[in-house]
């Protein structure tokens, strides 16, 4: 993929992410309360990191799927990383 297009897509994703966070902040002030949840704070710091719920969905989908023999080792490594990230976030 061309570097210019990649940078444009990444900039757009960051803009949309920031816009959604600002919208939630404004709506929180409008409703006379300010939401402070640790998951929202973590998402501000690492927008590409999966949430606990997203990891649970992926692991559930993997559990219900049949894979070919050649896919087992890469899948095992992926699931291992997902489980490690899940246990770190669930603490």
Backbone bond lengths (Angstrom), bond angles and torsions (degrees), N, CA, C in turn:
res aa  C-N    CA-C-N  psi(-1)  N-CA   C-N-CA  omega(-1)  CA-C   N-CA-C  phi
1 X - - - 1.445 - - 1.529 107.38 -
2 X 1.294 116.44 139.19 1.451 121.70 179.76 1.527 110.14 -61.55
3 X 1.314 117.57 138.37 1.458 122.67 -176.53 1.522 111.40 -61.07
4 X 1.318 117.78 -37.72 1.468 121.20 179.46 1.519 111.52 -63.20
5 X 1.323 116.28 -43.41 1.465 120.53 179.09 1.526 109.59 -66.31
6 X 1.326 116.86 -42.25 1.461 121.06 178.98 1.528 110.44 -59.77
7 X 1.326 117.13 -45.35 1.465 120.91 -179.83 1.526 110.71 -64.55
8 X 1.326 117.07 -38.49 1.456 121.25 178.24 1.525 110.88 -63.83
9 X 1.316 117.16 -43.11 1.469 121.27 178.92 1.523 110.65 -64.80
10 X 1.335 117.31 -42.44 1.463 120.90 179.08 1.521 110.91 -65.17
11 X 1.331 117.35 -40.77 1.465 121.30 178.26 1.514 110.31 -63.53
12 X 1.321 117.04 -41.15 1.457 121.10 178.52 1.527 110.44 -63.96
13 X 1.315 117.54 -41.75 1.462 120.84 179.91 1.519 110.44 -64.42
14 X 1.316 117.61 -41.90 1.470 120.85 178.72 1.526 110.11 -65.28
15 X 1.329 117.41 -41.11 1.453 121.11 179.01 1.530 111.01 -62.11
16 X 1.322 117.23 -46.15 1.468 121.02 -179.37 1.527 110.23 -64.44
17 X 1.326 117.20 -41.66 1.455 121.28 178.36 1.527 109.99 -60.54
18 X 1.334 116.89 -47.33 1.460 121.37 -179.47 1.524 110.74 -64.63
19 X 1.315 117.38 -41.71 1.454 121.26 178.66 1.521 111.45 -60.32
20 X 1.331 117.52 -43.33 1.463 120.96 178.92 1.518 111.51 -64.31
21 X 1.336 117.80 -39.45 1.463 120.89 178.29 1.522 111.08 -65.83
22 X 1.330 117.13 -40.56 1.467 120.62 178.24 1.518 109.95 -65.24
23 X 1.343 116.50 -40.57 1.457 120.50 178.32 1.526 111.30 -60.11
24 X 1.346 116.62 -44.63 1.461 120.54 178.91 1.519 110.78 -63.92
25 X 1.325 117.36 -38.85 1.451 121.63 179.62 1.524 110.53 -64.49
26 X 1.331 117.00 -45.28 1.460 120.95 179.18 1.518 110.54 -64.65
27 X 1.320 116.98 -42.43 1.464 119.98 178.93 1.524 110.71 -64.56
28 X 1.338 117.09 -34.54 1.461 120.74 177.13 1.510 111.42 -64.40
29 X 1.330 117.26 -41.88 1.463 120.36 177.34 1.521 110.93 -68.14
30 X 1.307 117.35 -36.85 1.452 121.44 179.77 1.529 110.64 -63.52
31 X 1.320 117.06 -35.71 1.455 121.57 -178.23 1.536 111.65 -86.38
32 X 1.337 117.12 10.35 1.465 123.33 178.99 1.516 113.49 64.00
33 X 1.294 118.02 29.40 1.458 120.94 172.31 1.518 109.04 -151.91
34 X 1.280 115.08 158.34 1.459 121.68 -178.22 1.509 107.20 -123.22
35 X 1.330 116.98 118.91 1.454 120.82 -177.93 1.526 110.01 -80.11
36 X 1.323 116.00 127.47 1.464 120.03 175.05 1.517 107.89 -129.88
37 X 1.286 115.33 90.95 1.457 120.96 177.03 1.515 108.04 -111.18
38 X 1.329 116.30 142.75 1.461 119.66 -177.90 1.515 111.78 -62.29
39 X 1.325 118.34 -32.47 1.463 119.13 179.63 1.522 111.15 -65.62
40 X 1.346 117.12 -35.77 1.457 119.75 177.66 1.518 110.52 -68.86
41 X 1.315 117.78 -38.39 1.458 121.37 178.39 1.524 109.90 -65.65
42 X 1.329 117.57 -42.11 1.463 120.78 178.23 1.518 111.29 -63.99
43 X 1.340 117.47 -37.37 1.457 120.46 179.20 1.518 111.54 -66.46
44 X 1.339 117.90 -30.87 1.455 120.23 176.88 1.526 110.43 -67.46
45 X 1.319 117.20 -35.69 1.446 120.64 -177.79 1.528 111.66 -78.40
46 X 1.323 118.38 -38.97 1.456 123.09 -176.43 1.529 109.81 -131.63
47 X 1.339 118.50 82.36 1.464 119.62 -175.04 1.526 113.74 -66.53
48 X 1.339 118.57 -21.98 1.463 120.64 -179.12 1.516 112.94 -92.41
49 X 1.331 118.33 -3.57 1.457 121.44 -179.88 1.530 108.70 -80.75
50 X 1.316 116.04 138.70 1.461 120.98 -179.53 1.522 110.77 -73.56
51 X 1.325 116.05 147.00 1.453 120.76 174.68 1.528 109.16 -82.74
52 X 1.316 116.41 168.65 1.465 121.38 179.18 1.526 110.09 -60.45
53 X 1.301 117.35 -41.22 1.474 121.32 -179.24 1.531 110.54 -65.29
54 X 1.344 117.46 -41.61 1.457 120.57 178.58 1.528 111.34 -63.84
55 X 1.325 116.40 -39.51 1.464 119.99 177.96 1.524 110.19 -65.06
56 X 1.327 117.12 -42.37 1.463 120.73 178.53 1.529 110.73 -60.11
57 X 1.320 117.18 -41.03 1.467 121.05 179.47 1.525 110.32 -63.64
58 X 1.330 116.60 -46.36 1.467 120.08 179.73 1.523 111.80 -62.17
59 X 1.319 116.97 -45.74 1.467 119.81 -179.88 1.526 111.19 -63.54
60 X 1.318 116.86 -37.55 1.463 120.62 177.80 1.528 111.16 -65.70
61 X 1.331 116.92 -41.26 1.461 120.46 178.81 1.527 111.08 -66.37
62 X 1.328 116.89 -38.91 1.465 120.95 178.73 1.529 109.74 -64.75
63 X 1.336 115.56 -39.80 1.466 120.55 -178.73 1.534 111.77 -61.78
64 X 1.330 116.93 -34.73 1.463 120.86 -175.90 1.527 113.68 -89.87
65 X 1.325 118.27 1.94 1.461 121.74 -174.11 1.527 110.96 -107.24
66 X 1.335 116.33 147.65 1.460 122.53 175.76 1.526 108.36 -98.20
67 X 1.330 116.00 134.02 1.459 121.34 -177.77 1.520 110.47 -120.07
68 X 1.343 116.23 155.50 1.459 122.25 175.62 1.521 109.57 -77.45
69 X 1.309 116.73 159.41 1.461 121.78 -178.70 1.513 113.58 -57.50
70 X 1.334 116.76 -37.27 1.467 119.87 -178.21 1.532 112.56 -69.86
71 X 1.331 117.22 -17.01 1.461 121.15 -178.96 1.522 113.15 -91.51
72 X 1.323 117.74 -7.78 1.465 120.86 -171.53 1.533 112.49 -64.20
73 X 1.318 118.27 -48.74 1.468 120.05 -176.30 1.536 112.57 -65.27
74 X 1.350 119.60 -48.59 1.469 118.02 176.65 1.527 112.58 -62.37
75 X 1.339 115.85 -35.66 1.455 119.93 178.15 1.529 110.93 -66.14
76 X 1.328 116.75 -40.96 1.469 121.16 177.57 1.531 110.13 -58.99
77 X 1.336 117.02 -45.45 1.466 120.52 179.76 1.527 111.33 -63.40
78 X 1.329 116.72 -40.61 1.453 120.99 178.44 1.527 111.61 -64.40
79 X 1.316 116.81 -46.54 1.467 120.86 179.86 1.520 110.30 -63.87
80 X 1.306 117.57 -37.87 1.460 121.30 177.77 1.535 110.37 -60.56
81 X 1.337 117.25 -44.56 1.465 120.93 178.06 1.521 111.40 -64.31
82 X 1.337 116.20 -41.98 1.466 120.16 178.85 1.528 111.23 -62.59
83 X 1.330 116.73 -43.08 1.461 120.27 179.65 1.527 111.27 -65.02
84 X 1.329 117.37 -39.54 1.468 120.16 177.81 1.528 110.41 -63.92
85 X 1.323 116.71 -43.91 1.454 119.54 178.97 1.531 110.68 -65.39
86 X 1.321 116.35 -38.50 1.466 120.75 178.69 1.527 111.32 -62.34
87 X 1.340 116.98 -47.45 1.464 118.81 -178.41 1.531 111.44 -66.31
88 X 1.331 117.91 -34.01 1.460 119.90 177.71 1.518 111.63 -67.18
89 X 1.330 117.20 -40.00 1.454 120.74 -178.86 1.522 112.44 -77.32
90 X 1.328 117.22 -28.75 1.464 120.56 -177.34 1.527 112.85 -77.87
91 X 1.322 117.46 -8.50 1.480 120.64 179.99 1.494 112.39 -63.63
